[in-house]
Amino acid sequence: MAKRKQTGICELCGREDVETTIHHLTPREMGGSYLPTAHLCIPCHKQIHALYSNAELASRLSSVDLLKQDEQIRKFLKWIKKQAPGKHPKISKSRQKRRK
């Protein structure tokens, strides 16, 4: 299934006029196909999946509020909020996730 993209406000970082994609708060492979979703800008969406496995997202980060409280995401949000809406930084997997 193709990701639907639209322009709007990222529910995680709050940047406006950014291209957003639909993020399943509980990953589809973990039973989240019909559960709540969030509209996230591409950098935020990529950062979440670079940092965390689907199992970790399902077990402890299954809402926008929980994501905002996470220390690693908070550091990223502090930085990305200062970036221009059209900026798409290169995102790579965390060392912790690469080891799994």
Gaussian input, Z-matrix of N, CA and C with variables (Angstrom, degrees):
# hf/3-21g

backbone

0 1
 N
 C     1     B1
 C     2     B2     1     A1
 N     3     B3     2     A2     1     D1
 C     4     B4     3     A3     2     D2
 C     5     B5     4     A4     3     D3
 N     6     B6     5     A5     4     D4
 C     7     B7     6     A6     5     D5
 C     8     B8     7     A7     6     D6
 N     9     B9     8     A8     7     D7
 C    10    B10     9     A9     8     D8
 C    11    B11    10    A10     9     D9
 N    12    B12    11    A11    10    D10
 C    13    B13    12    A12    11    D11
 C    14    B14    13    A13    12    D12
 N    15    B15    14    A14    13    D13
 C    16    B16    15    A15    14    D14
 C    17    B17    16    A16    15    D15
 N    18    B18    17    A17    16    D16
 C    19    B19    18    A18    17    D17
 C    20    B20    19    A19    18    D18
 N    21    B21    20    A20    19    D19
 C    22    B22    21    A21    20    D20
 C    23    B23    22    A22    21    D21
 N    24    B24    23    A23    22    D22
 C    25    B25    24    A24    23    D23
 C    26    B26    25    A25    24    D24
 N    27    B27    26    A26    25    D25
 C    28    B28    27    A27    26    D26
 C    29    B29    28    A28    27    D27
 N    30    B30    29    A29    28    D28
 C    31    B31    30    A30    29    D29
 C    32    B32    31    A31    30    D30
 N    33    B33    32    A32    31    D31
 C    34    B34    33    A33    32    D32
 C    35    B35    34    A34    33    D33
 N    36    B36    35    A35    34    D34
 C    37    B37    36    A36    35    D35
 C    38    B38    37    A37    36    D36
 N    39    B39    38    A38    37    D37
 C    40    B40    39    A39    38    D38
 C    41    B41    40    A40    39    D39
 N    42    B42    41    A41    40    D40
 C    43    B43    42    A42    41    D41
 C    44    B44    43    A43    42    D42
 N    45    B45    44    A44    43    D43
 C    46    B46    45    A45    44    D44
 C    47    B47    46    A46    45    D45
 N    48    B48    47    A47    46    D46
 C    49    B49    48    A48    47    D47
 C    50    B50    49    A49    48    D48
 N    51    B51    50    A50    49    D49
 C    52    B52    51    A51    50    D50
 C    53    B53    52    A52    51    D51
 N    54    B54    53    A53    52    D52
 C    55    B55    54    A54    53    D53
 C    56    B56    55    A55    54    D54
 N    57    B57    56    A56    55    D55
 C    58    B58    57    A57    56    D56
 C    59    B59    58    A58    57    D57
 N    60    B60    59    A59    58    D58
 C    61    B61    60    A60    59    D59
 C    62    B62    61    A61    60    D60
 N    63    B63    62    A62    61    D61
 C    64    B64    63    A63    62    D62
 C    65    B65    64    A64    63    D63
 N    66    B66    65    A65    64    D64
 C    67    B67    66    A66    65    D65
 C    68    B68    67    A67    66    D66
 N    69    B69    68    A68    67    D67
 C    70    B70    69    A69    68    D68
 C    71    B71    70    A70    69    D69
 N    72    B72    71    A71    70    D70
 C    73    B73    72    A72    71    D71
 C    74    B74    73    A73    72    D72
 N    75    B75    74    A74    73    D73
 C    76    B76    75    A75    74    D74
 C    77    B77    76    A76    75    D75
 N    78    B78    77    A77    76    D76
 C    79    B79    78    A78    77    D77
 C    80    B80    79    A79    78    D78
 N    81    B81    80    A80    79    D79
 C    82    B82    81    A81    80    D80
 C    83    B83    82    A82    81    D81
 N    84    B84    83    A83    82    D82
 C    85    B85    84    A84    83    D83
 C    86    B86    85    A85    84    D84
 N    87    B87    86    A86    85    D85
 C    88    B88    87    A87    86    D86
 C    89    B89    88    A88    87    D87
 N    90    B90    89    A89    88    D88
 C    91    B91    90    A90    89    D89
 C    92    B92    91    A91    90    D90
 N    93    B93    92    A92    91    D91
 C    94    B94    93    A93    92    D92
 C    95    B95    94    A94    93    D93
 N    96    B96    95    A95    94    D94
 C    97    B97    96    A96    95    D95
 C    98    B98    97    A97    96    D96
 N    99    B99    98    A98    97    D97
 C   100   B100    99    A99    98    D98
 C   101   B101   100   A100    99    D99
 N   102   B102   101   A101   100   D100
 C   103   B103   102   A102   101   D101
 C   104   B104   103   A103   102   D102
 N   105   B105   104   A104   103   D103
 C   106   B106   105   A105   104   D104
 C   107   B107   106   A106   105   D105
 N   108   B108   107   A107   106   D106
 C   109   B109   108   A108   107   D107
 C   110   B110   109   A109   108   D108
 N   111   B111   110   A110   109   D109
 C   112   B112   111   A111   110   D110
 C   113   B113   112   A112   111   D111
 N   114   B114   113   A113   112   D112
 C   115   B115   114   A114   113   D113
 C   116   B116   115   A115   114   D114
 N   117   B117   116   A116   115   D115
 C   118   B118   117   A117   116   D116
 C   119   B119   118   A118   117   D117
 N   120   B120   119   A119   118   D118
 C   121   B121   120   A120   119   D119
 C   122   B122   121   A121   120   D120
 N   123   B123   122   A122   121   D121
 C   124   B124   123   A123   122   D122
 C   125   B125   124   A124   123   D123
 N   126   B126   125   A125   124   D124
 C   127   B127   126   A126   125   D125
 C   128   B128   127   A127   126   D126
 N   129   B129   128   A128   127   D127
 C   130   B130   129   A129   128   D128
 C   131   B131   130   A130   129   D129
 N   132   B132   131   A131   130   D130
 C   133   B133   132   A132   131   D131
 C   134   B134   133   A133   132   D132
 N   135   B135   134   A134   133   D133
 C   136   B136   135   A135   134   D134
 C   137   B137   136   A136   135   D135
 N   138   B138   137   A137   136   D136
 C   139   B139   138   A138   137   D137
 C   140   B140   139   A139   138   D138
 N   141   B141   140   A140   139   D139
 C   142   B142   141   A141   140   D140
 C   143   B143   142   A142   141   D141
 N   144   B144   143   A143   142   D142
 C   145   B145   144   A144   143   D143
 C   146   B146   145   A145   144   D144
 N   147   B147   146   A146   145   D145
 C   148   B148   147   A147   146   D146
 C   149   B149   148   A148   147   D147
 N   150   B150   149   A149   148   D148
 C   151   B151   150   A150   149   D149
 C   152   B152   151   A151   150   D150
 N   153   B153   152   A152   151   D151
 C   154   B154   153   A153   152   D152
 C   155   B155   154   A154   153   D153
 N   156   B156   155   A155   154   D154
 C   157   B157   156   A156   155   D155
 C   158   B158   157   A157   156   D156
 N   159   B159   158   A158   157   D157
 C   160   B160   159   A159   158   D158
 C   161   B161   160   A160   159   D159
 N   162   B162   161   A161   160   D160
 C   163   B163   162   A162   161   D161
 C   164   B164   163   A163   162   D162
 N   165   B165   164   A164   163   D163
 C   166   B166   165   A165   164   D164
 C   167   B167   166   A166   165   D165
 N   168   B168   167   A167   166   D166
 C   169   B169   168   A168   167   D167
 C   170   B170   169   A169   168   D168
 N   171   B171   170   A170   169   D169
 C   172   B172   171   A171   170   D170
 C   173   B173   172   A172   171   D171
 N   174   B174   173   A173   172   D172
 C   175   B175   174   A174   173   D173
 C   176   B176   175   A175   174   D174
 N   177   B177   176   A176   175   D175
 C   178   B178   177   A177   176   D176
 C   179   B179   178   A178   177   D177
 N   180   B180   179   A179   178   D178
 C   181   B181   180   A180   179   D179
 C   182   B182   181   A181   180   D180
 N   183   B183   182   A182   181   D181
 C   184   B184   183   A183   182   D182
 C   185   B185   184   A184   183   D183
 N   186   B186   185   A185   184   D184
 C   187   B187   186   A186   185   D185
 C   188   B188   187   A187   186   D186
 N   189   B189   188   A188   187   D187
 C   190   B190   189   A189   188   D188
 C   191   B191   190   A190   189   D189
 N   192   B192   191   A191   190   D190
 C   193   B193   192   A192   191   D191
 C   194   B194   193   A193   192   D192
 N   195   B195   194   A194   193   D193
 C   196   B196   195   A195   194   D194
 C   197   B197   196   A196   195   D195
 N   198   B198   197   A197   196   D196
 C   199   B199   198   A198   197   D197
 C   200   B200   199   A199   198   D198
 N   201   B201   200   A200   199   D199
 C   202   B202   201   A201   200   D200
 C   203   B203   202   A202   201   D201
 N   204   B204   203   A203   202   D202
 C   205   B205   204   A204   203   D203
 C   206   B206   205   A205   204   D204
 N   207   B207   206   A206   205   D205
 C   208   B208   207   A207   206   D206
 C   209   B209   208   A208   207   D207
 N   210   B210   209   A209   208   D208
 C   211   B211   210   A210   209   D209
 C   212   B212   211   A211   210   D210
 N   213   B213   212   A212   211   D211
 C   214   B214   213   A213   212   D212
 C   215   B215   214   A214   213   D213
 N   216   B216   215   A215   214   D214
 C   217   B217   216   A216   215   D215
 C   218   B218   217   A217   216   D216
 N   219   B219   218   A218   217   D217
 C   220   B220   219   A219   218   D218
 C   221   B221   220   A220   219   D219
 N   222   B222   221   A221   220   D220
 C   223   B223   222   A222   221   D221
 C   224   B224   223   A223   222   D222
 N   225   B225   224   A224   223   D223
 C   226   B226   225   A225   224   D224
 C   227   B227   226   A226   225   D225
 N   228   B228   227   A227   226   D226
 C   229   B229   228   A228   227   D227
 C   230   B230   229   A229   228   D228
 N   231   B231   230   A230   229   D229
 C   232   B232   231   A231   230   D230
 C   233   B233   232   A232   231   D231
 N   234   B234   233   A233   232   D232
 C   235   B235   234   A234   233   D233
 C   236   B236   235   A235   234   D234
 N   237   B237   236   A236   235   D235
 C   238   B238   237   A237   236   D236
 C   239   B239   238   A238   237   D237
 N   240   B240   239   A239   238   D238
 C   241   B241   240   A240   239   D239
 C   242   B242   241   A241   240   D240
 N   243   B243   242   A242   241   D241
 C   244   B244   243   A243   242   D242
 C   245   B245   244   A244   243   D243
 N   246   B246   245   A245   244   D244
 C   247   B247   246   A246   245   D245
 C   248   B248   247   A247   246   D246
 N   249   B249   248   A248   247   D247
 C   250   B250   249   A249   248   D248
 C   251   B251   250   A250   249   D249
 N   252   B252   251   A251   250   D250
 C   253   B253   252   A252   251   D251
 C   254   B254   253   A253   252   D252
 N   255   B255   254   A254   253   D253
 C   256   B256   255   A255   254   D254
 C   257   B257   256   A256   255   D255
 N   258   B258   257   A257   256   D256
 C   259   B259   258   A258   257   D257
 C   260   B260   259   A259   258   D258
 N   261   B261   260   A260   259   D259
 C   262   B262   261   A261   260   D260
 C   263   B263   262   A262   261   D261
 N   264   B264   263   A263   262   D262
 C   265   B265   264   A264   263   D263
 C   266   B266   265   A265   264   D264
 N   267   B267   266   A266   265   D265
 C   268   B268   267   A267   266   D266
 C   269   B269   268   A268   267   D267
 N   270   B270   269   A269   268   D268
 C   271   B271   270   A270   269   D269
 C   272   B272   271   A271   270   D270
 N   273   B273   272   A272   271   D271
 C   274   B274   273   A273   272   D272
 C   275   B275   274   A274   273   D273
 N   276   B276   275   A275   274   D274
 C   277   B277   276   A276   275   D275
 C   278   B278   277   A277   276   D276
 N   279   B279   278   A278   277   D277
 C   280   B280   279   A279   278   D278
 C   281   B281   280   A280   279   D279
 N   282   B282   281   A281   280   D280
 C   283   B283   282   A282   281   D281
 C   284   B284   283   A283   282   D282
 N   285   B285   284   A284   283   D283
 C   286   B286   285   A285   284   D284
 C   287   B287   286   A286   285   D285
 N   288   B288   287   A287   286   D286
 C   289   B289   288   A288   287   D287
 C   290   B290   289   A289   288   D288
 N   291   B291   290   A290   289   D289
 C   292   B292   291   A291   290   D290
 C   293   B293   292   A292   291   D291
 N   294   B294   293   A293   292   D292
 C   295   B295   294   A294   293   D293
 C   296   B296   295   A295   294   D294
 N   297   B297   296   A296   295   D295
 C   298   B298   297   A297   296   D296
 C   299   B299   298   A298   297   D297

   B1=1.4401
   B2=1.5240
   B3=1.3056
   B4=1.4569
   B5=1.5228
   B6=1.3263
   B7=1.4622
   B8=1.5150
   B9=1.3240
   B10=1.4580
   B11=1.5128
   B12=1.3216
   B13=1.4530
   B14=1.5121
   B15=1.3177
   B16=1.4518
   B17=1.5201
   B18=1.3115
   B19=1.4541
   B20=1.5192
   B21=1.3167
   B22=1.4587
   B23=1.5113
   B24=1.3261
   B25=1.4607
   B26=1.5261
   B27=1.3169
   B28=1.4645
   B29=1.5242
   B30=1.3224
   B31=1.4640
   B32=1.5251
   B33=1.3252
   B34=1.4605
   B35=1.5279
   B36=1.3232
   B37=1.4713
   B38=1.5228
   B39=1.3286
   B40=1.4556
   B41=1.5148
   B42=1.3370
   B43=1.4678
   B44=1.5220
   B45=1.3286
   B46=1.4637
   B47=1.5192
   B48=1.3312
   B49=1.4667
   B50=1.5264
   B51=1.3190
   B52=1.4588
   B53=1.5244
   B54=1.3074
   B55=1.4587
   B56=1.5299
   B57=1.3232
   B58=1.4620
   B59=1.5247
   B60=1.3142
   B61=1.4610
   B62=1.5242
   B63=1.3087
   B64=1.4633
   B65=1.5271
   B66=1.3254
   B67=1.4660
   B68=1.5240
   B69=1.3207
   B70=1.4675
   B71=1.5226
   B72=1.3240
   B73=1.4591
   B74=1.5233
   B75=1.3024
   B76=1.4600
   B77=1.5254
   B78=1.3390
   B79=1.4629
   B80=1.5305
   B81=1.3208
   B82=1.4685
   B83=1.5152
   B84=1.3262
   B85=1.4700
   B86=1.5299
   B87=1.3283
   B88=1.4630
   B89=1.5286
   B90=1.3343
   B91=1.4559
   B92=1.5124
   B93=1.3261
   B94=1.4552
   B95=1.5124
   B96=1.3216
   B97=1.4686
   B98=1.5168
   B99=1.3190
   B100=1.4637
   B101=1.5296
   B102=1.3155
   B103=1.4628
   B104=1.5299
   B105=1.3202
   B106=1.4738
   B107=1.5287
   B108=1.3309
   B109=1.4593
   B110=1.5252
   B111=1.3289
   B112=1.4663
   B113=1.5201
   B114=1.3295
   B115=1.4621
   B116=1.5222
   B117=1.3369
   B118=1.4563
   B119=1.5179
   B120=1.3424
   B121=1.4616
   B122=1.5302
   B123=1.3019
   B124=1.4623
   B125=1.5343
   B126=1.3533
   B127=1.4723
   B128=1.5347
   B129=1.3241
   B130=1.4745
   B131=1.5247
   B132=1.3241
   B133=1.4616
   B134=1.5299
   B135=1.3287
   B136=1.4673
   B137=1.5246
   B138=1.3278
   B139=1.4645
   B140=1.5233
   B141=1.3062
   B142=1.4692
   B143=1.5232
   B144=1.3327
   B145=1.4625
   B146=1.5265
   B147=1.3306
   B148=1.4639
   B149=1.5266
   B150=1.3178
   B151=1.4643
   B152=1.5234
   B153=1.3226
   B154=1.4620
   B155=1.5169
   B156=1.3220
   B157=1.4641
   B158=1.5256
   B159=1.3159
   B160=1.4643
   B161=1.5258
   B162=1.3268
   B163=1.4682
   B164=1.5252
   B165=1.3302
   B166=1.4621
   B167=1.5262
   B168=1.3327
   B169=1.4636
   B170=1.5240
   B171=1.3245
   B172=1.4676
   B173=1.5244
   B174=1.3224
   B175=1.4641
   B176=1.5239
   B177=1.3456
   B178=1.4627
   B179=1.5241
   B180=1.3313
   B181=1.4683
   B182=1.5219
   B183=1.3227
   B184=1.4647
   B185=1.5277
   B186=1.3344
   B187=1.4650
   B188=1.5247
   B189=1.3120
   B190=1.4618
   B191=1.5282
   B192=1.3283
   B193=1.4687
   B194=1.5268
   B195=1.3270
   B196=1.4653
   B197=1.5243
   B198=1.3252
   B199=1.4632
   B200=1.5271
   B201=1.3252
   B202=1.4704
   B203=1.5264
   B204=1.3251
   B205=1.4616
   B206=1.5259
   B207=1.3275
   B208=1.4587
   B209=1.5281
   B210=1.3281
   B211=1.4661
   B212=1.5317
   B213=1.3228
   B214=1.4662
   B215=1.5281
   B216=1.3070
   B217=1.4640
   B218=1.5258
   B219=1.3328
   B220=1.4778
   B221=1.5233
   B222=1.3290
   B223=1.4705
   B224=1.5252
   B225=1.3283
   B226=1.4620
   B227=1.5273
   B228=1.3279
   B229=1.4675
   B230=1.5254
   B231=1.3139
   B232=1.4643
   B233=1.5292
   B234=1.3296
   B235=1.4635
   B236=1.5323
   B237=1.3231
   B238=1.4720
   B239=1.5212
   B240=1.3213
   B241=1.4685
   B242=1.5207
   B243=1.3229
   B244=1.4638
   B245=1.5303
   B246=1.3270
   B247=1.4613
   B248=1.5269
   B249=1.3173
   B250=1.4663
   B251=1.5288
   B252=1.3457
   B253=1.4713
   B254=1.5288
   B255=1.3127
   B256=1.4620
   B257=1.5127
   B258=1.3233
   B259=1.4602
   B260=1.5212
   B261=1.3382
   B262=1.4638
   B263=1.5240
   B264=1.3285
   B265=1.4648
   B266=1.5214
   B267=1.3214
   B268=1.4596
   B269=1.5286
   B270=1.3097
   B271=1.4656
   B272=1.5240
   B273=1.3249
   B274=1.4630
   B275=1.5258
   B276=1.3199
   B277=1.4631
   B278=1.5191
   B279=1.3102
   B280=1.4639
   B281=1.5264
   B282=1.3131
   B283=1.4679
   B284=1.5197
   B285=1.3186
   B286=1.4644
   B287=1.5244
   B288=1.3197
   B289=1.4570
   B290=1.5264
   B291=1.3396
   B292=1.4656
   B293=1.5193
   B294=1.3178
   B295=1.4714
   B296=1.5192
   B297=1.3220
   B298=1.4738
   B299=1.4950
   A1=108.87
   A2=118.01
   A3=122.61
   A4=110.31
   A5=114.82
   A6=119.27
   A7=108.92
   A8=116.19
   A9=119.92
   A10=108.60
   A11=115.77
   A12=120.76
   A13=109.34
   A14=115.17
   A15=120.92
   A16=107.45
   A17=117.02
   A18=121.21
   A19=108.79
   A20=115.78
   A21=119.63
   A22=111.24
   A23=115.78
   A24=122.89
   A25=108.94
   A26=115.95
   A27=120.74
   A28=108.39
   A29=116.72
   A30=121.25
   A31=112.60
   A32=117.74
   A33=120.30
   A34=111.70
   A35=117.68
   A36=119.75
   A37=113.25
   A38=117.50
   A39=121.00
   A40=115.13
   A41=117.87
   A42=118.90
   A43=109.06
   A44=115.85
   A45=122.04
   A46=111.08
   A47=115.36
   A48=123.19
   A49=112.29
   A50=115.92
   A51=121.36
   A52=108.97
   A53=115.81
   A54=120.76
   A55=107.00
   A56=116.95
   A57=120.78
   A58=111.18
   A59=114.80
   A60=122.26
   A61=107.37
   A62=115.69
   A63=120.48
   A64=109.10
   A65=115.55
   A66=122.31
   A67=108.17
   A68=116.69
   A69=120.97
   A70=107.55
   A71=117.12
   A72=120.97
   A73=111.63
   A74=117.45
   A75=122.71
   A76=104.73
   A77=118.44
   A78=120.41
   A79=112.73
   A80=115.13
   A81=120.34
   A82=112.05
   A83=117.51
   A84=119.55
   A85=112.30
   A86=116.50
   A87=121.25
   A88=110.67
   A89=116.99
   A90=121.60
   A91=115.13
   A92=117.86
   A93=120.76
   A94=116.70
   A95=118.35
   A96=120.71
   A97=113.41
   A98=117.08
   A99=120.67
   A100=112.41
   A101=116.43
   A102=121.49
   A103=109.69
   A104=118.60
   A105=121.37
   A106=114.07
   A107=114.04
   A108=122.29
   A109=108.66
   A110=115.53
   A111=121.37
   A112=108.27
   A113=116.54
   A114=121.96
   A115=107.60
   A116=116.06
   A117=121.74
   A118=110.38
   A119=115.76
   A120=119.00
   A121=107.36
   A122=115.84
   A123=120.70
   A124=112.22
   A125=119.84
   A126=118.04
   A127=113.51
   A128=117.92
   A129=120.02
   A130=110.71
   A131=116.72
   A132=121.47
   A133=110.14
   A134=116.38
   A135=119.84
   A136=111.41
   A137=116.88
   A138=120.41
   A139=111.24
   A140=117.35
   A141=121.15
   A142=110.30
   A143=116.70
   A144=119.97
   A145=112.37
   A146=117.43
   A147=120.20
   A148=111.14
   A149=116.56
   A150=120.76
   A151=114.29
   A152=117.69
   A153=120.38
   A154=113.17
   A155=115.06
   A156=120.64
   A157=108.41
   A158=116.31
   A159=120.17
   A160=111.46
   A161=116.93
   A162=119.99
   A163=110.49
   A164=116.80
   A165=120.36
   A166=110.96
   A167=116.90
   A168=120.32
   A169=110.50
   A170=116.84
   A171=120.69
   A172=111.83
   A173=117.29
   A174=119.55
   A175=114.43
   A176=118.40
   A177=117.26
   A178=116.27
   A179=118.17
   A180=120.22
   A181=111.08
   A182=116.90
   A183=120.81
   A184=114.31
   A185=117.12
   A186=120.39
   A187=108.69
   A188=116.81
   A189=121.08
   A190=109.57
   A191=117.41
   A192=120.60
   A193=111.79
   A194=117.29
   A195=120.34
   A196=110.93
   A197=117.12
   A198=120.39
   A199=110.53
   A200=117.06
   A201=121.06
   A202=112.08
   A203=117.73
   A204=121.69
   A205=112.89
   A206=117.38
   A207=121.23
   A208=110.34
   A209=116.51
   A210=122.16
   A211=112.62
   A212=118.02
   A213=120.41
   A214=111.53
   A215=117.12
   A216=120.74
   A217=110.13
   A218=117.49
   A219=119.88
   A220=111.28
   A221=117.28
   A222=120.59
   A223=110.43
   A224=116.07
   A225=120.25
   A226=110.57
   A227=117.57
   A228=121.47
   A229=111.44
   A230=116.71
   A231=120.56
   A232=109.98
   A233=116.68
   A234=121.25
   A235=111.70
   A236=118.20
   A237=121.24
   A238=111.75
   A239=118.32
   A240=120.65
   A241=111.98
   A242=117.12
   A243=122.03
   A244=112.48
   A245=117.66
   A246=121.88
   A247=111.22
   A248=115.20
   A249=121.33
   A250=109.44
   A251=117.25
   A252=120.49
   A253=114.58
   A254=118.70
   A255=120.62
   A256=114.30
   A257=117.91
   A258=120.99
   A259=110.81
   A260=115.89
   A261=122.62
   A262=107.61
   A263=118.24
   A264=120.58
   A265=111.63
   A266=115.26
   A267=120.32
   A268=107.96
   A269=116.47
   A270=122.65
   A271=107.88
   A272=116.54
   A273=119.14
   A274=109.11
   A275=115.44
   A276=120.55
   A277=110.44
   A278=115.84
   A279=120.36
   A280=109.08
   A281=116.80
   A282=120.91
   A283=110.66
   A284=115.70
   A285=120.57
   A286=110.84
   A287=117.90
   A288=120.56
   A289=110.77
   A290=118.23
   A291=121.11
   A292=111.35
   A293=117.47
   A294=121.43
   A295=112.76
   A296=117.51
   A297=121.25
   A298=111.53
   D1=129.94
   D2=-179.48
   D3=-74.02
   D4=144.61
   D5=176.61
   D6=-73.81
   D7=131.36
   D8=176.94
   D9=-84.28
   D10=127.09
   D11=-179.84
   D12=-111.62
   D13=144.54
   D14=175.39
   D15=-151.70
   D16=167.05
   D17=178.40
   D18=-99.64
   D19=136.08
   D20=-179.27
   D21=-179.36
   D22=-147.83
   D23=-179.24
   D24=-106.77
   D25=132.67
   D26=176.38
   D27=-73.64
   D28=127.18
   D29=-179.00
   D30=-71.39
   D31=-15.81
   D32=-178.66
   D33=-94.62
   D34=-54.62
   D35=-176.76
   D36=-93.70
   D37=-18.47
   D38=177.72
   D39=82.11
   D40=4.68
   D41=178.38
   D42=-67.74
   D43=144.08
   D44=-177.77
   D45=-102.36
   D46=158.97
   D47=178.33
   D48=55.33
   D49=42.97
   D50=176.72
   D51=-113.18
   D52=153.40
   D53=175.18
   D54=-73.16
   D55=125.46
   D56=-178.20
   D57=-114.60
   D58=154.27
   D59=174.48
   D60=-124.96
   D61=164.09
   D62=180.00
   D63=-88.92
   D64=124.34
   D65=177.72
   D66=-109.16
   D67=122.66
   D68=175.47
   D69=-77.07
   D70=115.63
   D71=-177.21
   D72=-61.80
   D73=-34.51
   D74=167.19
   D75=-108.76
   D76=117.30
   D77=-176.06
   D78=-52.05
   D79=145.16
   D80=-178.62
   D81=-57.44
   D82=-39.51
   D83=-178.99
   D84=-68.61
   D85=-13.01
   D86=177.95
   D87=-104.50
   D88=17.09
   D89=176.50
   D90=94.74
   D91=15.49
   D92=-174.95
   D93=-95.75
   D94=14.85
   D95=-177.16
   D96=-55.64
   D97=-37.89
   D98=-176.34
   D99=-112.19
   D100=14.20
   D101=178.64
   D102=-93.76
   D103=173.86
   D104=-175.82
   D105=-56.65
   D106=149.96
   D107=177.64
   D108=-125.89
   D109=170.09
   D110=176.85
   D111=-137.47
   D112=146.83
   D113=175.31
   D114=-90.88
   D115=111.95
   D116=-177.97
   D117=-119.23
   D118=146.89
   D119=174.35
   D120=-67.62
   D121=159.23
   D122=-175.63
   D123=-59.11
   D124=-45.21
   D125=178.92
   D126=-60.93
   D127=-41.97
   D128=178.76
   D129=-63.72
   D130=-43.33
   D131=-179.32
   D132=-61.85
   D133=-46.25
   D134=179.95
   D135=-64.77
   D136=-39.44
   D137=-178.90
   D138=-63.26
   D139=-42.28
   D140=178.68
   D141=-58.14
   D142=-47.73
   D143=-177.03
   D144=-75.66
   D145=-20.00
   D146=175.09
   D147=-76.45
   D148=-30.44
   D149=-176.75
   D150=-88.76
   D151=-33.59
   D152=-168.51
   D153=-128.71
   D154=145.91
   D155=174.09
   D156=-77.28
   D157=162.91
   D158=177.80
   D159=-62.46
   D160=-35.17
   D161=178.59
   D162=-64.18
   D163=-40.97
   D164=179.61
   D165=-68.30
   D166=-39.93
   D167=177.31
   D168=-61.21
   D169=-43.09
   D170=-178.29
   D171=-68.13
   D172=-37.99
   D173=-173.75
   D174=-82.32
   D175=-34.89
   D176=-174.19
   D177=-134.37
   D178=-5.37
   D179=-177.33
   D180=-130.91
   D181=49.49
   D182=-172.74
   D183=-97.50
   D184=24.05
   D185=173.18
   D186=-149.71
   D187=159.50
   D188=179.12
   D189=-63.06
   D190=-39.97
   D191=179.55
   D192=-62.45
   D193=-41.92
   D194=178.08
   D195=-65.63
   D196=-38.41
   D197=176.66
   D198=-62.63
   D199=-43.97
   D200=-179.12
   D201=-63.69
   D202=-27.13
   D203=-179.31
   D204=-82.52
   D205=-17.06
   D206=-177.89
   D207=-68.86
   D208=133.93
   D209=-175.30
   D210=-59.79
   D211=-45.65
   D212=-178.41
   D213=-65.27
   D214=-40.27
   D215=178.96
   D216=-69.39
   D217=-37.90
   D218=179.26
   D219=-59.74
   D220=-41.10
   D221=177.78
   D222=-61.89
   D223=-44.29
   D224=179.47
   D225=-64.42
   D226=-43.73
   D227=-178.91
   D228=-61.82
   D229=-39.79
   D230=178.45
   D231=-58.25
   D232=-39.79
   D233=-179.42
   D234=-77.10
   D235=-48.28
   D236=-172.60
   D237=-66.52
   D238=-29.80
   D239=179.53
   D240=-61.58
   D241=-23.85
   D242=-179.58
   D243=-85.89
   D244=-8.15
   D245=-175.35
   D246=-88.97
   D247=153.30
   D248=178.17
   D249=-64.87
   D250=148.74
   D251=-177.91
   D252=-56.27
   D253=-33.14
   D254=-177.33
   D255=-84.42
   D256=-3.11
   D257=-176.44
   D258=-75.98
   D259=131.76
   D260=176.95
   D261=-123.57
   D262=88.36
   D263=-178.19
   D264=-68.14
   D265=155.59
   D266=176.82
   D267=-72.25
   D268=129.04
   D269=-179.24
   D270=-116.01
   D271=128.59
   D272=176.43
   D273=-121.87
   D274=158.50
   D275=-178.17
   D276=-64.74
   D277=147.19
   D278=177.24
   D279=-70.22
   D280=156.14
   D281=178.10
   D282=-59.97
   D283=-38.67
   D284=-179.17
   D285=-61.65
   D286=-43.03
   D287=-178.79
   D288=-72.41
   D289=-34.03
   D290=179.53
   D291=-64.37
   D292=-30.81
   D293=-178.58
   D294=-72.50
   D295=-22.41
   D296=-176.18
   D297=-75.18

